[in-house]
Amino acid sequence: MKTVLFIRHAKSSWKFTDLEDIDRPLNKRGLRDAPLMGEQLLNRQIFPDLMISSNAVRAYSTALIIATKLKYPVQNIQQKNQIYEATSETVLNILRQLPDDKNIVFIFGHNPTFTMIANQFSSENIVNVPTCGIVAINFEIASWEALNQQNSHFSFFDFPKNYL
């Protein structure tokens, strides 16, 4: 079995109008929510074999915070610029190319892509994956190449407002 946690970046700041979208940092709420969700993953005892992040500052910052909470080595977080502004198929193709010795993968990225993926692999009607929301999907596969809807099972959907 393989498991993917699709984690949308925490809330970002619009305060710095001179920054490009990709460079926006987390805001106060994002800096509160990312450790909170890392704590929830710790409580669930879900530890990644691999973390992959968009190269957007807000996504990578979220990954760094959650990695620290879970004692995942931050130097092992892979940044992939294809995740920023990616289609669902781009994200799924990244997953299909993963080494098969990785069973639990966290991928940090953006909407609307993550909401589309959540609905593609879930019978839940998820209107929106909010900032720092997590959608976990299990796949009954031995190889990442085989990842598809037919072998997927929704595990959980969690987000900061469940705890605040």
Helices and strands as residue ranges (DSSP letters): E 2-8, G 21-23, H 28-44, E 50-54, H 57-69, G 74-76, E 78-80, G 81-83, H 88-96, E 104-109, H 113-120, E 134-139, G 144-146, G 149-151, E 152-158, G 160-162
